[in-house]
Amino acid sequence: MPVIGQGSLQNVADALYLKGIDIGIVQSDVLAYVKREGIHPSIEQRINYITKLYNEELHLIVGAGVNSVADLAGKKVNFGSEGSGTFMTASIVFDTMNVEVRPTNFDQALAIEKVKSGELAGMVYIVGKPASLFRSVKPEDGLRLLPVPYTPELLETYLPAQLSSNDYPGLIPNGDRVETLAVGAVMAVYNWKPDTWRYAKVERFIDSFFSQFEQFRQAPRHPKWREVSLTAQLPGWTRFPPAEQWLAANQIADTTTLRDDFQAFLSEQAPGVVSEVSSDADRDALFEQFLLWQKQRQQ
């Protein structure tokens, strides 16, 4: 039974303390934020994950006169509702980059209007691309997506990602791309003991979800489901034992993680190559060549 959550932080609290909540969808950086803020002691032992889901991209929208993240220092930037996933990620990213801004907590739809008017210098929104909120933005609105640099410190927690003019024609000039970060959505669960009925209940869900997962990859499901790799590992997290056991028993053959790693490698180590590969078909062809090269090396 689905329940409407109130963001990653509240979803973690619900999984820890509410009797009726078995699983929560949170962002992959929530443990880093909780540990940094000292909110829930021993969180690494109390919360596990079942699987990493799709990635959500960081969108940093700015108005005129802002050409770099450093230009936002001392200015108002909307982080969304306090306690939301966007608020949490924005806090971590700006702190990591040592850029002190003046966070606001407006609704995202209102925030974009305030960026247009100049009341806000920028806004952060964590959402899977393309975000419907930005569909109505036109070039004459004077807004742009600001690049977020791939620093080693940020890449310890986040994945490199890109936004293109195909995603946001009103925010990115035709043919251009903008570097940004991505955060994973995670299916989190309380670390139940094996002899409890809640453990058995979640174990039954895992068997049903994993065994039928391929249905999520089919149309008309959202394309983001095709990014999901059930076998993906999450640094800093421990997988719930029944999920680990199911994956080991079924030995899933999945290239999604390898594809994500390949794209991350290109974005970080060979951005010139990424800029030259402009279509999904070209990227797929390059990835297939990479798989062939890897197979030949292993023979």
N, C-alpha and C positions, 0 to 999 in steps of 0.2 A: 504494500500500500504506500503510494508516494505521499510525502509530507513536504509542504513548502518550507524551505530552510531560510535562515537569516544570514547567510554568508559563512565563509569557512570557519571563522572563530567560533561562532555559535553552533555550527554543525559538529565541531569537535567537542564542545561542551555537552551537546545533546547526546552524542555517542558515549560520552563518559558517564553522564548522570541521569539521563531520562530512561525510564524502564521500557518505553515503547519504541525506542529508536535502535534499530539493529545496525544500520549502515548509513554513513554520511558521505556526500560528495564534497570534497574539499580541494583546495589548490595544493600543489606539491610543496610549496614553500611555507605552509602553515606551521610545520614543526619548527622550522628555523625561527619563525616569528614568535611562536609560543615560548620557545627556549630563551630567546633574546629578551622577552618581556617578563619572563618568570611567572607565567600565568598558571600553568598546570605542572606541578612537580613530577619528575620522572615520566614525562610524556612519551619518551621513546619506548618505554616498556609497557605502557598502557594502551597505546594506539598502534595497530598494525594496518597494513593495506592488503586489499584483495587483488587489485590490478590498477595500473595506470591507464587512464582513458585518453582522450584526445588532448591536444595542446591548445591553449588559448594565447593569443598574441597581445602584447602590450602596445596600446595605441596612445601616443603622446601628441595631442593636438594643440597647436599654438597659433597665436595671431601674428600680426605684423611686428617686426622689430626683434623677433626671437630667432636666432640662427643656430644656437647650440644649447645643450642642457645647462651649461654654465650661465647662460644669459637669464635663466629663470631664478637665479639666486635672489632671495629677498622678495620675490613676487608671489602673487596669489596663484596657486595651482590646485585645481579640484581633484581630490582623492576619492570622491564618492562617499557613501554612508560609512560612518565609523564602524569598524568591525567587519566590513565587507571584504571580499577577496581583493578587489581593486585597491581599497585603502591599505590593506596589509602589504601587497606587493609594491605599491608606490612608496610606502614608508621605507621598505627594505632597499629598494633600488636607489632612491635619492640619498639615503643614509650611506649606502655603499659608495656612491659617487662623491660623497662629501659636498653635496649641494643642498644648502638649507633654504627651503621655500616656506611659504605661508599656506599650509593646507586649508582647503575649504571642503565642505561636506554636502554640496548641492546634489540633487538628482541629476543624472547624466544628461537628460534631455534639456534641463534648464541650464546646466553648465555650458553646453555648447553654444547656447544663445548668449551667455555672458562672455564667452571667449570672443564671439563675433563682435559684441559691443565694446570690447576692451576692458570690461570690468574684471575679467580674469586674464592672466597671461597665458594660461594653458589648462589642460585637463588630461587626466589619465583614465583610461578605460581598458580593463582586461576582458577580452571577449574573443571568441573564435571568428576569424575573418571569413567572409566580409561581414561587418557589423551593419545591421539594418539601420541603426541610428544615423549613420553617415551617408545613407543613400541620397538624401535630398541636398547634401552640401554641393555648392557650385563653385567653380574657380573664382568667380567674382566676390564670393564671401570673404576672401582674404585669409583663409585658414590653410594650414599645411600640417602634414605628419612629420614630426621631428625625429631624426635618427637617434637611436640609443646605442652608444658604443659598446662593443663586445670586450669589456675589460676582463682580465683573468678572474678578478674577485666576483664579478657578476656571473661568469660562466661556471662557477662552482655550484650555483643554485639553479641557473636558468639555461635554456637552450637558445642558440642563435636562431633568428627567424628573419623573414623579409616580408614586406608589404609592397605590392606593385600597383601600377596604374590600372591594371585589370581589376584589382580589388576595389580601388577607390579613385575613379577617374576625376572626381571633383577635388581631390586632395593631393594627388601625385601626378605630375606632368606625364604625358603619354610616353611610354617606353621606359620610364624611370622606376627605380626600386628604392626602398627605404629600409635600412637595417633596424631591427628591433629585437626584443627578447620574447621568448615564449615560456609559459608556465604550464605544467601539466595538471589536468584534472585527475583526482585520485579517488578511488572507491575505498574509503577508510572504515575500519571496524574496531570495536573494543577487543582487546586481547583476552577473550574468554578462555577459561580453563577447559580442558578436554572433557571433563566429567560433568559439565553443565548442559542444561537443555538449550541454552542460548547458543552455545558452541555448535550443537547438533543442528539447530535451526539455520544458522548461517552456513554451515557445511552443506545443507540441502540446497540453499540458494546458489551457492558457488557451483555445485554440480549442474544445476539447471541453467544458470547463466553462461557458464563456459561451454557446455555441450551444445547450446543453441546459438552461440555468439555470431556465427556466420550470417544469420538472418539480419543482424544489424548492419552488415556491409551492403545489403541489397537496397536498390531504389524502392520506395522514395525516401528512405532514411537519409538523414543529413550526411553530406560527404565527409564530415569530420569523423564519422564512425570508421571510415576506411583507414584512418591514421592509427587506430588502436592496435597495440600489440599486447596481447595478454601476458607474454613472457618478459616484457620490459622490466628492468630492474630500476629501483628508485634509491639513489644514494641517501643515506641517513634514515631510511625506513626499513622495517622488518615485515616480510610478507606473512600474512596469517597462515598458520600451518596447513589447514585443509586446502587452501589455494595452492600452496607450494607442492603439496602431495598430489593434487589433481594434475597439475602441469607436468610433474615428473612421470606420473603414470601414463599420461596421454602423449607425451613427447611431441608437442606441437611443433610443426615445421612452419615457421613464420619469418618472412623476410622484412616485416614492417620495421622492426627495431634496427636491422641493418640499413634499411633505406633512410630512416631518421638519422642514424649515425653518419651515413654517407653525406646527407644534405648538410648536417651540422659541420662536418669536416670541410666541405667545400666553402661554406659561409665563413668559417673562421680562418682557414688556412689558404684558401684560393678564391678570394672574393672576385678577382678578375675573371675567373672561369664562370662564376655564377652570373656575373653581369652579361656575359656573352651568350649564356643559355637562357633564352627569353621565353620559351614555351614549355608547357608540361610534356609535350611529346619529345622535345630535345632532352629534357631532364631524364625522362624515362629511358631514352636511348642510351644516354651516358651511364645511367645506373646499370642497365643490362650489360654494357661493355665492362663495367667495373666488376659485376658478378662473374662474367666470363674470365676476366683476368685473374680474379681470386681463385676460381676453380682450377685454372691452368697451373697456378702456383702451388696448389695443394696436391697435384698429381705426381 
